[in-house]
Amino acid sequence: MKNEGNPVLAMDKLCMNFGGIKAVDHFDMSIYEGEIVALIGPNGAGKTTVFNCITGMYTPTSGEVHVNPPGGKKEKVNGLKPDKITEKGLARTFQNIRLFQNMTVLENVMIGRHCRLKAGILGAVLRHKKAVIEEKEVIDDSYRILEKMGLTKFVNELAKNLPYGAQRRLEIARALATEPFILLLDEPAAGLNPQETRELDDLIVRIRNTEKKTILLIEHDMSLVMSLSERIYVMDYGQLIAQGTPQEIKKNPLVIKAYLGEDIDA
């Protein structure tokens, strides 16, 4: 992918302090439409903190996060609540799966559609015609997303009863239900076996190509990162230490030093 036009997501001198600790220190990143970009680094490097600043779970100490959706206008989003950022077109998954375990697979995806509903709560309670039509559309849309994720056989199962790999895919399905233009995946391969990881690789590429999404992921599985990513940003101790293609990152001495004892050439 070529870096064309303005970035759809950009961080400028992003800082996040916790007391005297600089978890993120003047971090810059630009993501362009249609890219698959990885954010990597040793444990504690600050990667998830960056995600939390992007998605409104943290308000950065300083610096800015801008989004520039396709066909939309550039705006600053840091300081907005997570639900407002979701409405702007950013959706994420979590390292530790956060499904509604006692709801069905279909209901989990339907909840993801909530931020795009127009009838409102009152309309749903009073069963206005518009709300009834919209509810049927939500069910149909949610089922179509499950089809794309290969989860229709689990449609009426409780989320907690799904195999682990299917729970990972369900979390991605719920994120897609919010109609994001950027999908942020926090360690999507965590806990997956090699076969499931290969299937995840295929799935992420398919989401980018067929659903026209831009994807930013945090991942420790270097074989997945190297095969999937077009560009990679590397953090260590809260700072950006390298960025480039997988081939450039493999050879970067700062990255090799940061990963001393770990295999970055998997």
C-alpha positions in Angstrom: 0.0 0.0 0.0 1.2 3.5 -0.9 1.0 6.3 1.7 -1.3 8.5 -0.3 -3.1 11.7 0.9 -3.6 12.5 4.6 -3.4 9.8 7.2 -6.7 8.5 8.4 -5.3 8.2 12.0 -2.4 10.3 13.3 -0.7 10.7 16.7 1.4 13.8 17.2 3.8 13.9 20.2 1.5 11.7 22.2 2.4 11.5 25.9 0.7 9.6 28.7 2.1 9.9 32.3 1.0 7.9 35.3 2.5 9.8 38.2 6.2 10.1 37.5 6.2 7.3 34.9 6.1 8.2 31.2 4.2 5.3 29.7 4.1 7.0 26.3 6.7 9.6 25.5 6.2 11.9 22.5 5.0 9.1 20.3 4.2 9.9 16.6 2.4 7.6 14.2 0.5 8.0 10.9 -1.8 5.3 9.4 -3.1 5.6 5.8 -6.3 4.3 4.3 -6.2 0.6 3.5 -3.0 -0.3 5.4 -2.3 -3.1 7.8 0.1 -1.7 10.3 1.6 -3.4 13.4 2.6 -1.8 16.7 5.2 -4.0 18.4 7.6 -3.8 21.3 8.6 -5.8 24.5 6.2 -6.2 27.3 5.6 -2.9 29.1 6.7 -0.8 26.1 3.5 1.2 26.1 1.6 -0.3 23.2 -1.8 -0.9 24.9 -1.5 2.5 26.5 -1.3 4.0 23.0 -4.5 2.1 22.0 -6.2 3.3 25.2 -5.3 6.9 24.3 -6.7 6.5 20.7 -9.9 4.9 21.8 -10.8 7.3 24.7 -10.1 5.0 27.6 -7.3 7.4 28.6 -7.0 11.1 28.0 -3.4 11.8 27.0 -1.3 14.0 29.2 -0.3 15.9 26.1 -0.1 15.6 22.4 -2.9 14.9 19.9 -4.8 12.1 18.2 -6.5 13.0 14.9 -8.8 11.0 12.7 -9.5 11.8 9.1 -12.2 9.3 7.9 -12.6 8.7 4.2 -15.0 11.3 2.9 -15.0 13.0 6.2 -13.0 15.8 7.8 -10.0 15.8 10.1 -10.7 16.2 13.8 -9.0 15.8 17.1 -10.5 12.9 19.2 -8.3 12.8 22.3 -10.5 13.7 25.3 -13.7 12.2 23.8 -15.5 9.4 25.6 -15.0 5.9 24.2 -18.6 5.7 22.8 -18.1 9.0 20.9 -14.8 7.7 19.4 -16.6 4.5 18.3 -19.2 6.8 16.6 -16.3 8.5 14.8 -15.4 5.2 13.2 -12.8 3.5 15.4 -13.4 0.1 16.9 -11.1 -2.2 18.9 -10.7 -5.6 20.4 -9.0 -6.4 23.7 -6.0 -8.6 24.7 -8.3 -10.1 27.3 -11.6 -11.1 25.5 -14.5 -8.8 26.6 -17.6 -10.5 25.3 -21.0 -10.6 27.0 -20.5 -14.2 28.1 -24.1 -14.9 29.0 -25.6 -13.5 25.8 -25.8 -15.3 22.5 -23.3 -14.9 19.7 -26.0 -13.0 17.6 -26.8 -10.7 20.6 -23.1 -9.8 21.0 -22.9 -8.6 17.4 -26.3 -6.8 17.7 -24.9 -4.8 20.6 -22.1 -3.6 18.4 -24.8 -2.2 16.0 -26.3 -0.1 18.8 -24.2 3.0 18.1 -25.6 3.2 14.5 -29.3 2.9 15.5 -31.6 5.9 14.8 -34.9 5.0 16.4 -33.6 5.5 19.9 -34.5 3.8 23.2 -38.0 5.3 23.4 -38.8 4.1 19.9 -37.6 0.6 20.8 -39.7 0.5 24.0 -42.9 1.8 22.4 -42.3 -0.5 19.4 -42.7 2.2 16.8 -42.8 1.0 13.2 -39.5 2.5 12.5 -37.9 0.8 15.5 -39.4 -2.6 14.5 -38.0 -2.2 11.0 -34.6 -1.1 12.3 -34.5 -4.0 14.7 -35.0 -6.5 11.9 -32.3 -4.8 9.9 -29.9 -5.1 12.9 -30.6 -8.8 13.1 -30.1 -9.3 9.4 -26.9 -7.2 9.4 -25.5 -9.0 12.4 -26.2 -12.4 10.8 -24.3 -11.3 7.7 -21.3 -10.3 9.7 -21.4 -13.7 11.4 -21.5 -15.3 8.0 -18.3 -13.5 7.0 -16.6 -14.5 10.2 -17.6 -18.2 9.8 -19.6 -18.1 13.0 -23.2 -18.8 11.9 -23.2 -22.3 13.3 -22.8 -20.7 16.8 -25.5 -18.0 16.2 -27.7 -19.1 19.2 -24.9 -20.3 21.4 -23.9 -18.4 24.5 -20.6 -16.6 24.0 -19.0 -18.4 26.9 -19.6 -21.8 25.3 -17.7 -21.0 22.1 -14.2 -22.4 21.5 -11.5 -19.9 22.3 -10.6 -19.2 18.7 -14.3 -18.6 17.9 -14.5 -16.1 20.8 -11.6 -14.2 19.3 -13.4 -14.0 15.9 -16.7 -13.0 17.7 -14.9 -10.1 19.3 -13.7 -8.9 15.9 -17.3 -9.4 14.5 -18.7 -7.2 17.2 -16.1 -4.5 16.5 -17.0 -4.7 12.7 -20.7 -4.2 13.6 -20.0 -0.6 14.7 -19.1 0.1 11.0 -15.5 1.4 11.7 -13.2 2.7 9.1 -10.2 1.7 11.4 -10.1 -1.6 13.3 -7.7 -1.8 16.2 -6.8 -5.3 17.2 -5.0 -5.8 20.6 -3.1 -9.1 20.4 -5.7 -10.9 18.3 -3.5 -14.1 18.1 -3.0 -14.4 21.9 -3.9 -17.9 23.0 -4.4 -19.2 19.5 -2.8 -22.4 18.2 -0.7 -22.3 14.9 -3.7 -23.3 12.7 -5.9 -20.7 14.3 -3.2 -18.1 13.8 -2.9 -18.9 10.1 -6.7 -18.6 9.8 -6.6 -15.2 11.7 -3.9 -14.0 9.2 -6.3 -14.9 6.3 -9.2 -13.3 8.1 -7.5 -10.0 8.7 -6.4 -9.7 5.1 -9.9 -10.5 4.0 -11.4 -7.9 6.3 -9.0 -5.3 4.8 -9.7 -6.3 1.2 -13.4 -7.0 1.2 -14.6 -4.8 4.0 -12.3 -1.9 3.0 -11.0 -1.4 6.5 -7.7 0.1 7.7 -6.1 -2.1 10.4 -3.8 -1.3 13.3 -2.7 -4.3 15.5 -0.6 -4.9 18.5 0.9 -8.4 18.4 3.6 -10.5 20.0 3.5 -13.3 17.4 6.3 -12.1 15.1 5.5 -14.6 12.4 2.0 -13.1 12.1 3.4 -9.5 12.2 6.0 -10.1 9.6 3.6 -11.9 7.2 0.7 -9.6 7.6 2.0 -6.0 8.1 2.9 -3.6 5.4 4.5 -1.2 7.9 5.6 -1.7 11.5 6.1 0.8 14.4 8.4 -0.4 17.3 8.1 1.0 20.8 10.4 0.6 23.8 10.1 2.3 27.2 7.2 4.4 25.8 9.2 5.8 22.9 9.2 5.1 19.1 12.5 3.5 18.3 11.9 2.4 14.7 9.4 2.3 11.9 9.5 0.7 8.5 8.7 -2.4 6.4 9.0 -5.8 7.9 12.3 -6.3 6.0 13.7 -3.0 7.4 12.5 -3.8 11.0 14.1 -7.3 11.0 17.5 -5.7 10.3 17.2 -2.6 12.6 19.9 -2.8 15.3 17.7 -0.8 17.8 14.9 -3.3 17.4 17.3 -6.3 17.7 18.6 -4.8 20.9 15.1 -4.1 22.3 14.2 -7.7 21.6 17.4 -9.2 22.9 16.7 -12.9 23.6 13.5 -12.8 21.6 13.1 -14.0 18.1 12.0 -11.1 15.8 12.8 -13.1 12.7 10.2 -15.8 13.2 
